[in-house]
Amino acid sequence: RGATAPRGPGGSLLPVSAEMLLGLDVGTTSCKAAVVTLDGAEVAHGQAPLEWIAVPTGAEIDPAGFVECALAAAHEALAAAPEGRIAGVGVSSMAETGVLLDRHGEPVTPAIAWHDSRGEEQAARLVDDIGRERFAATTGLSSRALRTVAKYRWLRDHVAETERGVRWLSVGEWIVHRLGGEQGAELSLASRTGWLDLHTRGWWDETLAWAGAPAGLLPEPAAAGTPLGRVDSDAAGGARGAVLAVGGHDHLSAAVGAGAVGEGEVLDSWGTAEAFVRAVAPLTPEQVAQAVEDEIMVGWHAVPDRQNLLGAMRSGSALGRVLALLGVSREGRDELERAALEVDAEAGGIELHGLNDYRVALVNIGADPYPALVWRAALESAGRGARDLLDRMERVAGPHTRLVMAGGWSEGVAARAVKEAHVGPFERSEAVFMGARGAALTAGRAAGVLP
């Protein structure tokens, strides 16, 4: 607090706002924080690692770790921010993972990571008992172990303490509650549980009963940006009294932060996992079933009255492995990018297979491979994968209207050129921490300081 005023790209002083917003984005590896002015400028940032405990099936964490991580990131951002009052605090988070509380509001089990394999057997049983197509058409999801409904059923089957649990909150909802807010359920996070009926925006009694959930396990779902109280302590580093709100699922909050939330607009967040998030008007059950059949998830967005199509592939992870194979670091790939830009798109015939797998393969390697050729081939394969994802979304909702690109892999000159050749023109988001910026803007709506 009390740091010098922030400067814009040209070095000019930015105006210091009397009111600012704090956004927190809790991802799988870290929590990112951004202090944002009422005109949307990010003026300070913070980041703290999230410390999971490794277990044979994946990972778990004491739920207090989520709060500690969020507070550490918040303190760092607020310490670097100009003077001003924090009017709102928004928290976005990973989906599927959640916290089970007893009647005193205390966690009764560790929180299981969304990617943990616990729940595989339960997910298979869910398909048998509910029906794959019916589950997809109602929830907008495929039945997999990562779904909250499967994770919770696993806890019921294997952990005796689960019997004491009376309330389930997602990670973002849990942090908001711990900072002083009411216990609430946010629609975009609820959409990833397998418990929400997309079409009624209410809980689906059938999957709740299947999971063995007690009455009242879930709060009534509401849109992102619903006010849930105020920060009630000094633990948040100077945000006491700020209005609290859940910013939604992290990918959707990133779309808010990137300004890609109009109907038909798409955010391509190109990180380790490449996520395509498209805002759409509410879909019919038939359209939802078609999307899930095409491996596109459907849920409510982090903006009111809009749904989203979400498709993803692990293209960033695959590209990182190719770089490692070539002996090039991510930070040192500029020269390789420039060289790859000069390579003909069809040269060599090399292809990268397995963009969505844990193992990838380079095939059709000819007699004269060289690094720029291999890298160009890898980028071309990623571009084709991106085009395929957009095509599957278009089969459900028609052509998109605008594409916004963000993420570390979009920084390369060849990566951008190849992507544009496959998916068409796009804009690049200049947001630093998109998810945190989106959570902050959503908190601004909750606090009544933004429209």
N, C-alpha and C positions, 0 to 999 in steps of 0.2 A: 504494500500500500504506500502511496506517496511517491511512486516512481515518476520519472519525467514523462511528459506526454508522448504518446506514440507518434511515429512519423509515417507518412505515406510513401509510395514507391519513389516519388521524386524528392523525398527528404523533407517535404513540408509538414508542419505540425498538423496533426489531426485534432479536431475539436474535442475537448473533454466534456463528455455528457454528464449531466447531473444524475442521470439514471442509466444503469447498465444491466446486462443480463449475464448469467452464468450458465453454461451448458456443460454437462458431463456425459461422456459416451463410454460405457463400460463394454469393452470388447473382450475377446478371448485371451489376449496377451497383455493388455494394459487398459488403464482408464485415461482418456484424454479430456482435457478441460479447456474451455475457451471463454474469455470474457468478451462480450459483444455489445457494441453501442446500439442505441435504438435505431440507427440508420443501417445497421447490419455489419459494421466493420469489426473484424476480430482485432482486439487491441492487446490481448495477453493470452498466453497459453501455459498449460501445465500438463505433465504426463507422469504416471506412476505405473510400475509393473504389477501385474496380477499374479500372485504366487499360488499356483495349484499344487496339490499333493499328487504325485504319480501313483497310480494303482494298476494292477495287471490289466484291467479292462479299459483304462484311459486315465481319467483324472477326477479329483473331487476337491472340495475346499470347504473350510469352515465359513459359513455365510458372513461372519464378521469381517472376513478378508475383503469382501466386496466393498463394504463401507469404508474400511481403512484405506483401500486403494483410491476410492472416490474422493475421500477427504484429503489425501496427500496431493492428488492432482489439483483439487480445488485450491488448496493453500498456495501451491506454486503459482497458479494462474492469478490469484487475487493479489499475491505479493508483488507481481509485476504489473498490475493494472494501474491506471491513473485513478485519482481520487474520484469517488462517486458512490452513489447508493446502489446496491444490487436489488433491483425490483423483483426479479424472478429467477428461480433456479429450475432448470429442466434436466431430466435424466433419461437418456436412451440407453439401451443395453442389448446384448446378445439375446436371442430367443431360446425357447425350449428349456434351458436351465432355470430352476426355480428354488424357492426356499419354503420349507414346510414348517409352520409355526404351531406351538401349543396354545392353550387358551389364555396364557399370560403374554403371548406375543414373542416367545423365545423359540429359536430354531430347535428342532428335535432330531434332525439328521444332517450330515454334511450335504452340500449341494453337489449334485452329479453334473459333470461337464456335458454339454449338449452332444459332443462327439464321442462320448463314452459308449462302449458297446452294450452296457447293461440295458436290457429291454428288448433284445432281439427276439427271444422266445415269446415275450408278451405281444410284440408287434405282429408276429405270425398268428397268434391266437386271435388277435383283434380282427384280422382279415377273415379268419374262419367264422367268427361269431357275428360280426357286423356286416361283412361283405366289402370287398375292395372297391367296387364301383360306387356303392352307396356311401361309404366313408369319404371317398374322393369328392363326390358331388355335393356332399353336405359341408365338409370342412375345407375343401380346396387343397388338401394335402394327400400325398402318398403315405401309406402306412410303413413307417420305418422306426428303428430303435430310438432314434433321436427325438421323436415326438414326446411331449410331456406326458401324455396319457400312458405311453408304454413305460417311461421312467417311473412314474408314480405307481403303476401296477407292480413293477419290479420291487419297489420299496415295500408295498403291501405284502408281497409274497416272501420277502427275505429279511426284512428289518423290523423287529418287534416294536421298536420305538415309534414306528409310523402310526400305530394305533392312537398315540397321543396327539397327532397332528389334526388341527381343526381349520387351518387356513393356509392356502398356497398363494404365494406371490412370485411374480417374475423378478429377475434381478433388479431391473429399474424400479419396479414398484416397491421392492424391499428397501432399497436405498432411500427413496422418497419417504417411506414410512419411518425409517430410522432417523431421518433428519427432522421429523416432527409432523409429517403428513399423515392423512388418513390412509387406511388400507383400501387401495383401489385397483381395478383391473383395466388395463388399457387395450383397446380393440386390436391394434396391429400386433401386439405381443400375444394377446389372447388367440389371435388367428393362427398361431403356430403351435398351439397346445394339442389340437385334436379334440378339444372339448367344446369348441365354439361352432354353432350353426351359423355359417356365413350369412344366410338369407334372412334370419330373424334377428341377427346380432345378439343373440342370447345363448346361454349355455345349453348344450345338447344333453338332455337327461340320460339318453341311452348310453353314451360313452362314459359319462360320469358314473352311472350305475355299474357298467362293465368294469371300471377301474376300482370299484369299491370305495368311492369317495363319500365321505359323510356329508350330510346336509350342511350348506353354508360354507363349503370348502373354498369357494371362489367368490370374491366381491362382484357386484353388478358391473358388467363391462361398460366403459364409456370411452369417448374419443380422446386421442392425445390432446393435451392442452387443457383438460378439465382441471380446474383448481382443486388441490387436495390439502389445503392448509398452508401453514407458513413454517419456515425454519425456526425451531424453538430453542436453539442453543448457540453458543459461540464456537462450537466444534467445526462449523463450516467456514471458519476464517474470515468473518466479517460480513456474512450473508444473513445474519439473524434478522428475522422479520420478512424475508423475501418470500413471495408466493411460490409454492412448490407444484410441479406438474411432471407427469411422465411424458417423455419425448417420443416414446415408441420404440419399435424394433430398430436396431442400429442401421441397417441398410436403408430403411425408409426415412429415418432421421437424416441420413446422409443426403438423400434426395431432396429433403427440405433445405438442408444447408447448401446444396448446390443449385437450388432454384429450379429443380426439374420435377414439378408436381402438377403441372397442367395436364388435362386429359390428353393422353397420347404421347406425353413427354417421357423420355427414357434417360435414366442415369446408367452409364457404364462405369462402374467402380472397379478399376483394374489393379487389384492388389494381388496377394498370394492366391486368393480365390477371386475370380472375376464375377461380379454380380451385376446382372441387368435388372433394373427396377423400372417398371412402366406403370404410370398412373392411368387408371381406366374408370369409366362409369361402372356401377354395379352390374355384375354379370348374372345371367340365368344359371340355374343348376346344370343345364345341358352344356353351356359354355365352360362352366367350371370343370365339369367332368372331362371335356375335351382338352382343356389346358393341362390337367393333371396327367392325362393319358400321354401328352406330349412332354411330360416331365417339366412342366411349368407350374409353380405353386401360385395359389391365389389367396389373398387375404385383404383385410381392411388396411388402408393407408394411414400414415401419421398426419394426414390432413382430413378434416371432416368430410363425410359422405362420398369418399372416393376409395375405390379398391386398388389393388396393385397386382401386377403379374411379376413374378420373381423367378428368374432363371440364373443358373450359375455353372461355372466350370473352373477347374483348378489350373487355368492356363498360366497364371503367374508362377505357381509352383513348378510347372513343367519348364517354363522358360528359365527359371533359376537353375534348374538341373542342367540344362543345356549350357548355360554360362559356366557352371562349375566344370563341366566336361571340357569346355574350351579353355579353362584356366583363366577366366576373366571374372572380375568381381562386378557386382551390380553398380558400384560407384565408379568403376573404371571402364564402363562399356561405351563411352562416347565415341571413341575411335572405331570400335566395331560397328556401331550404329551407322556412322558415316560411310564406312566401307560397304555395309549391307545395302545401303540406299542405292549404290551404283550397280548392284547385282540385278540381272534380269529376273523377274518374278518366276519365270518358268525354268530357269537354269538349274541343271543338276538333277531334277526330279526327286530330290530328297523330301521326305515327309516326316512330321512328328506325330506319332500316334499315342493315344492314351491321355488326352488333355484333361480328362476328368478322373483319372486313375492315380493310384499311389505309385505305380511304376509307368514310365513312359518309354517309348522306343523310337529311334531314328531308323527309317527304312529307306531302301533304294539308294544307298550310298555308292556312288560311282567310283571311277578310277582316280579322279583328281579332286577330292574334297578339300576345302580350305575354310577357315573360320567364318569369313563373311558370307560364304555360300550356305554354310550350315545354319548360321543365325538368320539369314533371310528366309530359309526354308521353314525354320521354327516359327518365325513371325507370320508367314503366310498361312501355316496350319492354324495358328491362333486366330487369325483373321477369318478363316473359313468357319471355325467353330463359333465365332461371334455372329457371323451372318446366319448360321443355322439357328442359333438361339432367337435372334430377332424374327426370323421367318416363322418359327413355331409360335411366337407371340402374335404375329400378324394373322396366323390362321384362326386365332381366337377373336382378335379385336381389330383387325384391319391394319393398314400401314400406320407407323408411328409418325408423329408430327415434328419432333425435335429430339436430338440426341446430344447429351452432355457427357463429356469424358472427364474422368478424374482418376487419381491413383498413380503410384510410382512408376508402373510400367508404361504409362502414357507419356513419360518425359523424353523418351528417345525419338530422334528424328525419323528413323526408319520405322519404328513401331507405330508412330502416328500416320506416316504415309501409307503403310501397308493396311492399317486398320481402316483408313478412309477409303482405300481402294475396294475394300470388301463391304463396308457398311454404309458408305456415303458420308456426306459432310457432317461434322460435329463441332460443338463448341467445347472448350476446355474450362472447367471450373477453377477459379483462383482461390477457393476456400482452402484454408490450411488444415483445419480439423473439421471436415464436413459434418460428421455426426454430432459433434459437440456444438457446432454453430447451429445446426438444425434444432437441437434440444433447447438451446438458448432462445431461438426465435419462437419456438413453441411455448416456452415459459413466458415470453413477452405477451402472447395472446392470453395466457392464463391470468397474467397480472393486469391485463387491461391496458397495457401501454403500447401494444401493437394491434393493428386491425386483424 
